[in-house]
Amino acid sequence: MFLLKTKQYQNSYKPVKSRLGSDLTIEFRVFNDGLAYRFVTNRKGEVEVNETADFEFADNFTMWASPIDAYVGSYEVNYEKVKIAAFSQKNTYLPVLFENTGKHKMLLTKLIFLITRIRS
């Protein structure tokens, strides 16, 4: 996580690993302000990854997303502020920003979640 421009940063996390089979492991890294996960394998040669992630939220929160109706170049579609339910059957580019009741935001990116408290 690079939140500031600096020469040094602290990469402090607690790792949690779970075996999914004889040659596949999922590793979670839990940071003070975020969560990351990755798949680890000892298979030789190329590995094809087809990953789907589903998320359930406690309420119909606000999100900022870039809807994809047909293929266009990455990041050429404007972001829209919508409720999650209004966007449920669409696809989007990453990142996507979620906001709950005005106290927390969560940024979903390809590599990491960042959860921050909005400062008053």
LUMFI-409629 format. One line per 5 residues: number of its first residue (from 1); their letters; for each residue x, y, z of N, C-alpha, C. Coordinates in nm, 2 decimals, padded with zeros to 4 digits. Example, Ala and Ser with C-alpha at 12.3 -4.5 7.8 and 13.67 -1.06 7.14 Angstrom:
BEGIN
1) AS) 01.32 -00.57 00.78 01.23 -00.45 00.78 01.32 -00.33 00.78; 01.28 -00.22 00.71 01.37 -00.11 00.71 01.29 00.00 00.79 .
This chain:
BEGIN
1) MFLLK) 00.08 -00.12 00.00 00.00 00.00 00.00 00.09 00.12 00.00; 00.07 00.21 -00.10 00.15 00.33 -00.10 00.05 00.45 -00.09; 00.03 00.50 00.03 -00.06 00.61 00.05 00.01 00.74 00.05; 00.14 00.74 00.07 00.22 00.86 00.07 00.34 00.84 -00.02; 00.40 00.95 -00.07 00.52 00.95 -00.14 00.64 00.94 -00.04 .
6) TKQYQ) 00.71 00.83 -00.03 00.81 00.82 00.07 00.91 00.72 00.03; 01.03 00.73 00.09 01.14 00.63 00.05 01.12 00.50 00.12; 01.05 00.50 00.24 01.03 00.38 00.32 00.88 00.37 00.36; 00.84 00.25 00.37 00.70 00.23 00.42 00.71 00.10 00.50; 00.61 00.08 00.59 00.61 -00.04 00.67 00.51 -00.14 00.61 .
11) NSYKP) 00.56 -00.25 00.58 00.48 -00.36 00.52 00.44 -00.46 00.63; 00.36 -00.42 00.72 00.32 -00.50 00.84 00.19 -00.57 00.82; 00.19 -00.70 00.82 00.06 -00.78 00.81 00.07 -00.91 00.88; -00.05 -00.97 00.90 -00.06 -01.11 00.95 -00.10 -01.20 00.84; -00.02 -01.30 00.80 -00.06 -01.39 00.70 -00.15 -01.50 00.75 .
16) VKSRL) -00.24 -01.54 00.67 -00.33 -01.66 00.69 -00.34 -01.74 00.57; -00.30 -01.87 00.57 -00.30 -01.95 00.46 -00.40 -02.07 00.47; -00.46 -02.11 00.36 -00.56 -02.22 00.36 -00.53 -02.30 00.24; -00.51 -02.43 00.26 -00.49 -02.52 00.14 -00.63 -02.55 00.08; -00.63 -02.54 -00.06 -00.75 -02.57 -00.14 -00.74 -02.70 -00.21 .
21) GSDLT) -00.62 -02.76 -00.20 -00.60 -02.89 -00.27 -00.45 -02.93 -00.25; -00.41 -03.03 -00.31 -00.27 -03.08 -00.29 -00.17 -02.98 -00.34; -00.20 -02.90 -00.44 -00.10 -02.81 -00.50 -00.16 -02.66 -00.51; -00.26 -02.62 -00.43 -00.31 -02.49 -00.44 -00.34 -02.44 -00.30; -00.30 -02.32 -00.27 -00.32 -02.25 -00.14 -00.37 -02.11 -00.17 .
26) IEFRV) -00.46 -02.06 -00.08 -00.49 -01.92 -00.09 -00.43 -01.85 00.04; -00.36 -01.74 00.01 -00.30 -01.67 00.12 -00.36 -01.53 00.14; -00.41 -01.50 00.26 -00.46 -01.37 00.29 -00.36 -01.30 00.37; -00.35 -01.17 00.35 -00.26 -01.08 00.43 -00.35 -00.97 00.49; -00.36 -00.97 00.62 -00.45 -00.88 00.69 -00.36 -00.77 00.75 .
31) FNDGL) -00.38 -00.65 00.69 -00.31 -00.53 00.73 -00.39 -00.45 00.83; -00.34 -00.35 00.90 -00.42 -00.26 00.99 -00.53 -00.19 00.91; -00.51 -00.16 00.79 -00.61 -00.08 00.71 -00.65 -00.15 00.58; -00.64 -00.28 00.57 -00.67 -00.34 00.44 -00.65 -00.49 00.45; -00.69 -00.56 00.33 -00.68 -00.70 00.32 -00.64 -00.73 00.18 .
36) AYRFV) -00.55 -00.83 00.16 -00.51 -00.87 00.03 -00.51 -01.02 00.02; -00.53 -01.08 -00.09 -00.52 -01.22 -00.11 -00.46 -01.26 -00.24; -00.40 -01.38 -00.24 -00.34 -01.43 -00.36 -00.34 -01.58 -00.36; -00.34 -01.64 -00.48 -00.33 -01.79 -00.49 -00.19 -01.83 -00.51; -00.15 -01.93 -00.44 -00.01 -01.98 -00.45 -00.01 -02.13 -00.49 .
41) TNRKG) 00.07 -02.17 -00.59 00.08 -02.31 -00.63 00.22 -02.35 -00.66; 00.24 -02.48 -00.65 00.37 -02.53 -00.68 00.37 -02.61 -00.81; 00.27 -02.59 -00.89 00.26 -02.65 -01.02 00.37 -02.60 -01.12; 00.42 -02.69 -01.20 00.53 -02.65 -01.29 00.46 -02.59 -01.42; 00.53 -02.50 -01.49 00.49 -02.45 -01.61 00.38 -02.34 -01.60 .
46) EVEVN) 00.31 -02.31 -01.70 00.21 -02.20 -01.70 00.08 -02.25 -01.63; 00.02 -02.16 -01.56 -00.11 -02.19 -01.49 -00.21 -02.09 -01.53; -00.33 -02.14 -01.58 -00.44 -02.06 -01.62 -00.53 -02.03 -01.50; -00.56 -01.90 -01.48 -00.64 -01.85 -01.37 -00.77 -01.80 -01.42; -00.88 -01.85 -01.37 -01.01 -01.80 -01.40 -01.07 -01.77 -01.27 .
51) ETADF) -01.07 -01.65 -01.23 -01.11 -01.61 -01.09 -01.24 -01.53 -01.10; -01.33 -01.57 -01.01 -01.45 -01.49 -00.99 -01.47 -01.46 -00.84; -01.50 -01.34 -00.81 -01.52 -01.30 -00.67 -01.66 -01.25 -00.65; -01.73 -01.29 -00.55 -01.87 -01.24 -00.52 -01.86 -01.18 -00.38; -01.92 -01.06 -00.37 -01.92 -00.99 -00.24 -02.07 -00.97 -00.20 .
56) EFADN) -02.10 -00.98 -00.07 -02.23 -00.95 -00.02 -02.21 -00.84 00.08; -02.30 -00.73 00.07 -02.29 -00.62 00.16 -02.42 -00.62 00.24; -02.40 -00.56 00.36 -02.51 -00.56 00.46 -02.63 -00.47 00.42; -02.61 -00.38 00.32 -02.71 -00.29 00.28 -02.69 -00.24 00.14; -02.78 -00.17 00.09 -02.77 -00.12 -00.05 -02.69 00.01 -00.05 .
61) FTMWA) -02.56 00.00 -00.03 -02.47 00.11 -00.02 -02.45 00.18 -00.15; -02.38 00.30 -00.14 -02.35 00.38 -00.26 -02.22 00.33 -00.31; -02.20 00.33 -00.44 -02.08 00.29 -00.51 -02.05 00.38 -00.63; -01.92 00.39 -00.66 -01.88 00.46 -00.78 -01.81 00.36 -00.87; -01.87 00.34 -00.99 -01.83 00.23 -01.08 -01.83 00.28 -01.22 .
66) SPIDA) -01.76 00.21 -01.30 -01.75 00.25 -01.45 -01.82 00.14 -01.53; -01.95 00.16 -01.56 -02.02 00.05 -01.62 -01.97 00.01 -01.76; -01.97 -00.12 -01.79 -01.93 -00.17 -01.92 -02.05 -00.23 -01.99; -02.10 -00.17 -02.10 -02.21 -00.22 -02.18 -02.15 -00.31 -02.29; -02.04 -00.26 -02.35 -01.97 -00.34 -02.45 -01.82 -00.30 -02.43 .
71) YVGSY) -01.74 -00.37 -02.50 -01.59 -00.35 -02.48 -01.56 -00.21 -02.53; -01.49 -00.14 -02.45 -01.42 -00.01 -02.49 -01.29 -00.02 -02.42; -01.19 00.06 -02.46 -01.06 00.06 -02.40 -01.07 00.09 -02.25; -00.99 00.03 -02.17 -00.99 00.04 -02.03 -00.98 00.19 -01.99; -01.06 00.22 -01.89 -01.06 00.35 -01.83 -01.11 00.46 -01.93 .
76) EVNYE) -01.19 00.43 -02.02 -01.25 00.53 -02.12 -01.40 00.55 -02.09; -01.45 00.49 -01.98 -01.59 00.51 -01.94 -01.59 00.59 -01.81; -01.67 00.69 -01.80 -01.68 00.77 -01.68 -01.74 00.69 -01.57; -01.70 00.72 -01.45 -01.76 00.66 -01.32 -01.89 00.72 -01.29; -01.98 00.64 -01.24 -02.12 00.68 -01.20 -02.14 00.65 -01.05 .
81) KVKIA) -02.21 00.74 -00.99 -02.24 00.72 -00.85 -02.38 00.65 -00.84; -02.39 00.53 -00.80 -02.52 00.45 -00.80 -02.53 00.37 -00.67; -02.64 00.32 -00.65 -02.66 00.22 -00.54 -02.63 00.08 -00.59; -02.58 00.00 -00.50 -02.53 -00.14 -00.54 -02.64 -00.21 -00.62; -02.77 -00.21 -00.57 -02.88 -00.28 -00.63 -02.90 -00.24 -00.77 .
86) AFSQK) -02.88 -00.11 -00.80 -02.90 -00.06 -00.94 -02.79 -00.11 -01.03; -02.69 -00.16 -00.98 -02.57 -00.20 -01.06 -02.55 -00.35 -01.06; -02.64 -00.42 -01.00 -02.61 -00.56 -00.97 -02.59 -00.65 -01.09; -02.65 -00.62 -01.21 -02.64 -00.70 -01.32 -02.54 -00.65 -01.43; -02.46 -00.56 -01.39 -02.36 -00.50 -01.48 -02.22 -00.54 -01.44 .
91) NTYLP) -02.13 -00.51 -01.54 -01.99 -00.53 -01.51 -01.92 -00.39 -01.50; -01.80 -00.39 -01.44 -01.73 -00.26 -01.43 -01.58 -00.29 -01.44; -01.51 -00.18 -01.47 -01.37 -00.18 -01.45 -01.33 -00.16 -01.31; -01.21 -00.20 -01.27 -01.16 -00.17 -01.14 -01.07 -00.05 -01.15; -01.06 00.03 -01.04 -01.12 00.01 -00.91 -01.26 00.05 -00.90 .
96) VLFEN) -01.33 00.01 -00.79 -01.46 00.04 -00.76 -01.46 00.09 -00.61; -01.53 00.20 -00.59 -01.53 00.26 -00.45 -01.67 00.24 -00.39; -01.68 00.19 -00.27 -01.80 00.17 -00.20 -01.80 00.26 -00.07; -01.92 00.31 -00.04 -01.94 00.39 00.08 -02.06 00.34 00.16; -02.04 00.32 00.29 -02.16 00.28 00.37 -02.23 00.40 00.42 .
101) TGKHK) -02.26 00.41 00.54 -02.34 00.52 00.59 -02.27 00.66 00.61; -02.16 00.68 00.53 -02.09 00.80 00.54 -01.97 00.80 00.63; -01.95 00.68 00.70 -01.84 00.67 00.79 -01.72 00.60 00.73; -01.74 00.51 00.64 -01.63 00.42 00.59 -01.64 00.41 00.44; -01.53 00.40 00.37 -01.52 00.37 00.23 -01.43 00.25 00.21 .
106) MLLTK) -01.46 00.17 00.11 -01.38 00.06 00.07 -01.35 00.07 -00.08; -01.22 00.06 -00.11 -01.18 00.06 -00.25 -01.14 -00.08 -00.29; -01.21 -00.13 -00.39 -01.18 -00.26 -00.44 -01.09 -00.25 -00.57; -00.97 -00.30 -00.56 -00.88 -00.29 -00.67 -00.84 -00.43 -00.71; -00.76 -00.44 -00.81 -00.72 -00.58 -00.85 -00.63 -00.64 -00.75 .
111) LIFLI) -00.56 -00.57 -00.67 -00.46 -00.63 -00.58 -00.50 -00.62 -00.43; -00.57 -00.52 -00.39 -00.59 -00.50 -00.25 -00.71 -00.42 -00.22; -00.76 -00.44 -00.10 -00.87 -00.36 -00.04 -00.81 -00.26 00.05; -00.86 -00.13 00.04 -00.82 -00.03 00.14 -00.95 00.01 00.21; -00.95 00.01 00.34 -01.06 00.05 00.42 -01.02 00.17 00.50 .
116) TRIRS) -01.08 00.28 00.49 -01.04 00.40 00.56 -01.16 00.47 00.63; -01.14 00.53 00.74 -01.24 00.61 00.81 -01.24 00.75 00.76; -01.35 00.80 00.72 -01.36 00.94 00.68 -01.33 01.03 00.80; -01.24 01.12 00.78 -01.20 01.22 00.89 -01.29 01.34 00.88; -01.35 01.38 01.00 -01.44 01.50 01.00 -01.36 01.63 01.02 .
